[in-house]
């Protein structure tokens, strides 16, 4: 059960953030006694720092494994430059060119009304469009933003929301003459602040078209209101759940439980901000971890106050004072001008019908998110030009190979990702590539192999990395190979550090009457096998040296990739997680923005005029598979969708050390036994015996 573990991760954030709470739990992984692979992982749910009232859980990771990076002198060479304060100096991108954020094109959306000829062509295209692309004139696009939002494209059989399809719908609706406006129903969201910022940006862009966009919020908490306030009007029912109380962070520590059951964690932490070992070995939060989490929380809360106050035309202090009063009544939001009015949904829809000039007995024609997602950009006159830019999406935890029964959208499969990278590199039709990353990391070998392929691609054509919610540890490992890195202000990134540890289960085995004896040859043969006793002094020394060596190689490769000296990288490494904004001021990120800015920078690097349309070719388009069809049909029955996917994951990934996020995804706790981390730990422990 207990093996040697080495993680390149941000375990101090291995948690779920409920609406106001970050609970820090270590995620579970299945492992075999023979596996020993470095896990380059930032153990934070994609919904991290969300303001959701629900919380998630994870089972305790029981196995630790170690394999250092292959050393490469040419990759660890230092590019000497003057010591300069990172906050005042522009970062040097991977191509060795110092460029300030403001020197890159903004990629800002500019609505340009179609002329008579182009409008005529669009009408012709709509006449010959497929039947499922037909939309009644004067329709209102309705989108329900609720639950998890994936950064991957979805097939028609997939359940859940897709960020690229949501954003594409906003753009299509802005130009589609058949769409009069958007009705946005926003409920409890289960995604990170990076995705929320991307959606908010598209709401503001859509408003430039002159069409209306109305928000309806049955539940109103920080994240939902952050999106809603970008709309022109906000409505809520009289019984809406309102709880604008602010954000908090909490950390959980398991040492007391271990002491009671007879487990002794032996932890070696490399990087003062690496605190996964603290969760196992400490009973309280370290000063360094507290410092880092406080900074992250201040950045998120400060950004929320800034954007909300600016949108509502209020002073930041007034907004903060309002929150500090404890807002739970919808009437209070109406009185202070935070929402437009208090109305039920049928009243809002009737109001929209009147706005469209329809008789009272007729409802406004509606087209929902799923149907409108099937409308091609070509149909509304937004097809790209001749130049092509490849888009490769990488989301979820990283593994090297795919198991036969694994769900296609379950994460980043290294060998499949490498095939796509090689396809782009060998093709002459792509002028540039954008790698869209939404990953906390995973298998280090896979991360290193992908890093190498991305660098080879970047040597032949421009490569831009675009970060979503999180791109840390293994996720950042991939990004740092690109020529330019673009992140949202609140993207969680960095986490360059390692923590390693071993569980001594001797006392536990004694309590339950379990005995284990080992016959070995070789001085350190029992290093990975003897969990029934603590390290010998020579084993502990080897263990610490191996961990230190792994950290140095990871840090040095990051310094090489970002054209920084090792000393400069050391200042921003040490396992610390940064927001995108702070990472940009320290040279880990080149520009702040979303996917549209990454496209603009790719055009700049590929010498494509900014006003020229390009054809974005998605290499990660999903194809419907039997598991997805089953899960898609099952989503209409409570629990079937989740059960099927979890079962497939457990069967497919049952061997070897895994770095999976499912155990710590943000979920509703009510009625689910897996919501209790202690029960999960006990269940997983006895399952592993």
GIMONOR-V186941 format. One record per backbone hydrogen bond with DSSP energy under -0.5 kcal/mol. CO is the residue of the C=O (numbers start at 1). NH is the residue of the N-H. E is the energy in kcal/mol with one decimal. If there is no record, write none. Layout:
{{CO NH E} {CO NH E}}
This chain:
{{1 3 -0.7} {3 64 -1.1} {5 501 -1.3} {6 39 -1.8} {7 9 -1.0} {7 499 -1.8} {8 41 -1.8} {10 13 -2.5} {11 14 -2.2} {13 15 -2.8} {14 25 -2.2} {15 45 -1.7} {16 18 -0.7} {16 23 -4.1} {17 52 -0.5} {20 248 -1.7} {21 18 -5.5} {21 23 -0.6} {22 24 -0.6} {22 250 -1.6} {23 16 -2.0} {23 25 -0.9} {28 660 -0.5} {30 658 -0.8} {32 35 -1.6} {38 40 -0.8} {38 444 -3.9} {38 445 -0.6} {39 8 -3.8} {39 41 -1.2} {40 442 -5.4} {41 43 -0.8} {42 44 -2.4} {45 48 -1.9} {46 192 -0.7} {47 50 -1.0} {48 193 -0.6} {51 19 -0.5} {52 19 -9.9} {62 3 -0.6} {64 5 -0.8} {65 6 -1.8} {72 75 -1.0} {72 76 -1.0} {73 76 -0.5} {78 80 -0.9} {82 84 -0.5} {85 88 -1.3} {85 89 -0.8} {91 93 -0.6} {91 99 -1.6} {93 96 -2.3} {97 93 -1.9} {97 99 -0.6} {100 103 -1.4} {100 104 -0.6} {101 104 -1.3} {109 111 -0.5} {111 113 -0.5} {115 119 -2.6} {116 120 -2.1} {117 121 -2.0} {118 122 -2.2} {119 123 -1.9} {120 124 -1.9} {121 125 -2.3} {122 126 -2.1} {123 127 -1.4} {124 128 -1.3} {130 133 -2.0} {131 134 -1.5} {136 139 -1.3} {139 141 -0.5} {139 180 -3.2} {139 181 -0.8} {140 142 -0.5} {140 367 -2.1} {141 183 -3.0} {142 369 -0.7} {143 145 -0.7} {143 185 -2.3} {144 146 -0.9} {145 187 -2.8} {147 190 -2.9} {148 161 -1.1} {150 163 -3.8} {155 158 -1.5} {161 150 -2.7} {162 166 -2.4} {163 167 -2.7} {164 168 -2.1} {165 169 -2.1} {166 170 -1.7} {167 171 -1.8} {168 172 -2.9} {169 173 -2.6} {170 174 -1.6} {171 175 -1.1} {172 175 -0.6} {172 176 -2.2} {176 179 -1.5} {178 138 -0.8} {178 139 -1.9} {178 180 -0.5} {180 212 -0.9} {181 141 -2.4} {182 184 -0.6} {182 214 -2.7} {183 143 -1.9} {183 185 -0.6} {184 186 -0.7} {184 216 -2.7} {185 145 -2.6} {185 187 -0.6} {186 219 -0.7} {188 147 -3.1} {190 149 -0.7} {192 196 -1.6} {193 197 -2.3} {194 198 -1.7} {195 199 -2.4} {196 200 -2.5} {197 201 -2.1} {198 202 -1.6} {199 203 -2.0} {200 204 -2.1} {201 205 -2.0} {202 206 -2.4} {203 207 -1.6} {204 208 -0.6} {205 208 -1.2} {206 209 -2.1} {206 211 -0.5} {207 210 -1.5} {212 182 -2.0} {213 232 -1.5} {213 233 -1.1} {214 184 -3.4} {215 235 -2.6} {216 186 -2.3} {216 218 -0.6} {218 241 -2.1} {219 221 -0.5} {220 243 -2.4} {221 225 -2.8} {222 226 -1.9} {223 227 -1.3} {224 228 -2.6} {225 229 -2.7} {227 230 -1.4} {228 231 -1.9} {233 215 -2.7} {234 340 -2.2} {234 341 -1.5} {235 217 -2.5} {236 343 -1.5} {237 240 -1.9} {240 242 -0.8} {241 220 -3.8} {243 245 -1.1} {244 327 -1.4} {254 258 -2.3} {255 259 -2.5} {256 260 -1.5} {257 261 -1.9} {258 262 -1.5} {258 263 -2.9} {262 508 -1.6} {263 265 -0.6} {264 504 -3.0} {265 267 -0.6} {266 502 -2.5} {268 270 -0.5} {268 500 -3.1} {269 271 -0.6} {270 498 -1.6} {271 274 -1.8} {273 275 -0.8} {275 279 -1.4} {276 280 -1.0} {277 281 -3.4} {278 282 -2.6} {279 254 -3.1} {282 255 -1.0} {286 290 -2.4} {287 291 -2.3} {288 292 -2.4} {289 293 -2.7} {290 294 -2.3} {291 295 -2.0} {292 296 -2.4} {293 297 -2.7} {294 298 -2.6} {295 299 -2.2} {296 300 -2.2} {297 301 -2.8} {298 302 -2.6} {299 303 -2.1} {300 304 -2.1} {301 305 -2.4} {302 306 -2.4} {303 307 -2.6} {304 308 -2.4} {305 309 -2.3} {306 310 -2.1} {307 311 -2.3} {308 312 -2.3} {309 313 -0.7} {309 314 -2.6} {310 313 -0.5} {315 319 -2.1} {316 320 -2.3} {317 321 -2.5} {318 322 -2.2} {319 323 -2.2} {320 324 -2.2} {321 325 -0.7} {322 325 -0.8} {323 326 -1.9} {326 328 -0.6} {327 244 -2.0} {328 242 -0.6} {329 332 -0.6} {329 333 -1.1} {330 334 -1.8} {331 335 -2.6} {332 336 -1.9} {333 338 -3.0} {333 339 -1.0} {334 337 -1.1} {341 236 -1.2} {341 343 -0.7} {344 348 -1.9} {345 349 -2.6} {346 350 -2.1} {347 351 -2.0} {348 352 -2.0} {349 353 -2.0} {350 354 -2.1} {351 355 -2.1} {352 356 -1.5} {353 358 -2.4} {354 357 -1.5} {359 362 -1.8} {365 140 -2.6} {367 142 -2.4} {368 372 -2.4} {369 373 -1.7} {370 374 -0.6} {371 374 -1.3} {372 375 -1.4} {374 376 -0.5} {376 379 -0.5} {376 380 -0.8} {377 380 -0.7} {377 382 -2.8} {378 381 -1.3} {387 615 -3.3} {388 431 -3.0} {388 432 -0.7} {389 617 -2.4} {390 434 -2.9} {391 393 -0.5} {391 619 -2.6} {392 436 -2.2} {394 438 -2.6} {397 412 -2.4} {398 443 -2.5} {399 414 -3.5} {400 415 -2.1} {403 406 -1.5} {407 410 -2.2} {411 413 -0.7} {412 399 -2.8} {412 414 -0.7} {413 417 -2.6} {414 418 -2.5} {415 419 -1.4} {416 420 -1.7} {417 421 -2.2} {418 422 -2.5} {419 423 -2.0} {420 424 -2.1} {421 425 -2.3} {422 426 -2.4} {423 427 -1.1} {429 388 -0.7} {429 431 -0.6} {431 462 -0.6} {432 390 -2.3} {433 464 -2.4} {434 392 -2.8} {434 436 -0.7} {435 437 -0.7} {435 466 -2.6} {436 394 -3.3} {437 468 -2.3} {438 396 -2.3} {439 472 -1.3} {440 42 -7.4} {440 474 -0.5} {441 398 -1.9} {442 40 -3.1} {443 447 -1.9} {444 448 -2.6} {445 449 -2.5} {446 450 -2.4} {447 451 -2.4} {448 452 -2.2} {449 453 -1.9} {450 454 -2.6} {451 455 -2.1} {452 456 -2.0} {453 457 -2.2} {454 458 -2.7} {455 459 -1.1} {456 460 -0.5} {457 460 -1.4} {457 461 -2.0} {462 433 -2.2} {463 483 -1.3} {463 484 -1.3} {464 435 -2.7} {464 466 -0.5} {465 467 -0.5} {465 486 -3.3} {466 437 -2.9} {469 492 -2.5} {470 439 -1.4} {471 494 -0.8} {472 475 -2.6} {473 477 -2.8} {474 478 -1.6} {475 479 -1.8} {476 480 -2.7} {478 481 -1.3} {479 482 -1.9} {483 94 -0.8} {483 95 -0.9} {484 465 -3.1} {485 590 -1.7} {485 591 -2.0} {486 467 -2.9} {487 593 -2.4} {488 491 -1.3} {489 581 -2.1} {491 493 -0.6} {491 580 -1.0} {492 471 -2.5} {493 495 -0.6} {493 578 -2.9} {494 473 -2.8} {495 497 -1.1} {496 575 -2.8} {498 270 -2.5} {499 7 -2.3} {500 268 -4.3} {501 5 -1.4} {502 266 -3.5} {502 504 -0.5} {503 505 -0.8} {504 264 -2.4} {505 509 -2.9} {506 510 -1.9} {507 511 -2.0} {508 512 -2.0} {509 513 -0.7} {509 514 -2.6} {518 520 -0.5} {522 525 -1.4} {524 527 -1.6} {526 530 -2.5} {529 531 -1.7} {530 533 -0.6} {531 505 -3.6} {536 540 -2.7} {537 541 -1.9} {538 542 -2.0} {539 543 -2.6} {540 544 -2.2} {541 545 -2.3} {542 546 -2.5} {543 547 -1.9} {544 548 -2.4} {545 549 -2.4} {546 550 -2.1} {547 551 -2.2} {548 552 -2.4} {549 553 -2.1} {550 554 -2.1} {551 555 -3.0} {552 556 -2.8} {553 557 -2.1} {554 558 -1.9} {555 559 -2.3} {556 560 -2.5} {557 561 -2.4} {558 562 -1.9} {559 564 -2.8} {560 563 -1.1} {565 569 -2.3} {566 570 -2.5} {567 571 -1.2} {568 572 -0.7} {569 572 -0.9} {569 573 -1.1} {573 576 -1.8} {574 273 -2.0} {576 495 -2.7} {578 493 -2.8} {579 583 -2.7} {580 584 -2.1} {581 585 -1.3} {582 586 -0.6} {583 586 -0.8} {583 588 -2.2} {583 589 -1.1} {584 587 -1.0} {591 487 -2.2} {594 598 -1.5} {595 599 -2.0} {596 600 -2.0} {597 601 -2.4} {598 602 -2.2} {599 603 -2.3} {600 604 -2.0} {601 605 -2.7} {602 606 -1.8} {603 608 -3.3} {604 607 -1.3} {607 609 -0.5} {609 612 -1.7} {614 616 -0.8} {615 389 -2.2} {615 617 -0.7} {616 618 -0.7} {617 391 -2.8} {617 619 -0.6} {618 621 -0.5} {625 629 -2.7} {626 630 -2.7} {627 631 -2.8} {628 632 -2.8} {629 633 -2.4} {630 634 -2.6} {631 635 -1.0} {633 636 -1.4} {634 637 -2.2} {634 641 -0.7} {637 640 -1.5} {637 641 -0.7} {639 643 -2.5} {640 644 -2.8} {641 645 -1.9} {642 646 -2.7} {643 647 -2.5} {644 648 -2.5} {645 649 -2.4} {646 650 -2.7} {647 651 -2.4} {648 652 -2.7} {649 653 -2.6} {651 654 -0.8} {661 664 -2.2} {662 665 -1.2} {665 57 -0.5} {667 55 -0.6} {669 672 -1.8} {671 673 -0.5} {672 675 -1.4} {673 676 -1.5} {675 677 -0.7} {676 680 -2.1} {677 681 -2.3} {678 682 -2.5} {679 683 -2.7} {680 684 -2.9} {681 685 -2.3} {682 686 -2.3} {683 687 -1.8} {684 688 -1.4} {685 689 -0.7}}
